[in-house]
Amino acid sequence: MIVADRVERLEARRRWLVRLSLAGTLFTALVVLVGAWTRLVDAGLGCPDWPGCYGALVVPDAERALAHSPAVPLEAAKAWVEMVHRYLASLLGLLVIALVVLGARWRREVGYPWRVSLVLLAVILMQGAFGAFTVTLQLWPQVVTLHLLGGLSVMVLFLWLHLRLRRFRPGEHRCIRLRALTPLWRLALVLLVAQLALGGWTSSNYAGIACQGFPTCNGEWWPRLDWSEGFHLTQTVGPNYLHGQLHAEARSAIQVGHRLGALALGLGLLLLAVRHRQAAGMRPWWGLLVATVVAQIALGVANVLAWLPLWLALLHTAGAVALVVAMTLALWHWRWSSAAQEQGTPEAGNSVTKKEWAHV
């Protein structure tokens, strides 16, 4: 009876971790979208300091704001948008800490994703630093882009942790040895990260409608493009980058680069789906992945043709979030389905050591 009670308590703790990791995934997606909203309404510098707003934990009145930063007039609506984003990001950090603390007792248990938890904690701390630099460096595009990639990385780690926790059973020492990534999978992941970075770079340099029309750019198939300036990663730190600092030809180069990246990613994922179409149980996941890519490309084209309306631009960011989730789920299920197919069972396989499991 005592043993049964202990097993039940352990299982209850595991279920809590599963729920918290899923909540973290969804909450991170929300924080990313609120961050995109903050940028799209030009509220990224709604508060000129960090972590407070004009030296306060809530948006102050105009008199106090003027006394704190006379050169930066208060726009209360934008300041509140920025502070809401910070509040949500802070709650996300507390959720990560809770997951690490609750899972600490299992850190030596075979199969428990302790390393994933620690990586998640490290990334969320770096996200906090990027949030500060976004303000103090006045929307420097390099930092804004890294901040977006960091937010998506937090979401992926939450989701991966959730998937691992669903498979974890305290006290069990047998698990499937998952298949290593193929070169095609690695290529697809590199293309995805590159395209997300290009999307962040396009947004942070305000190049979303640098090319009017589609598939041409400003009425030409290959207009004059300043690639060196558009992708000059050592831009001067210091100017206010709100609304961007680049000239038209540099912004057009960024937009064309983003379009070419979308084409490369679409072809890469299509090739991946065709190459591994025979993997057991993977047809729905390939369908989801390809459909998400097609929808995201369509949203990108619609943004250009409609001159980047706020709601459509936000939907395009949501599409990027959905694409990352679809890619993560496809990767997870491919690794499990391949292993199950090779080892003959979906739930049990070769015994592996903790060191081997750490690479799952």
Buried (B, 14 or more C-beta within 10 A) or exposed (E): EEEEEEEEEBEEBBEBBBEBBBBBBEBBBEBBBBBBBBBBBBBBBBBBBBBBBBBBEEBBEEEBBBEBBEEBEBBBEBBBBBBBBBBBBBEBBEBBEBBBEBBEEBEEBBBBBBEBBEBBBEBBEBBBEBBBBBBEBBBBBBBBBBBBBBBBBBBBBBBBBBBBBBBBBBEEEEBBBBBEBBEBBEBBBEBBBBBBBBBBBBBBBBBBBBBBEEEEBEEEEEBEBBBEBBBEEEBEEEEEBBEBBBEEBBBBBBBBBBBEBBEBBBEBBBEBBEEBEEBBEBEEBBEBBBEBBEBBBEBBBBBBEEEBEEEBBBBBBBBBBBBBBBBBBBBBBBBBBBBBBEBEEBEEBEEBEEEBBBEB
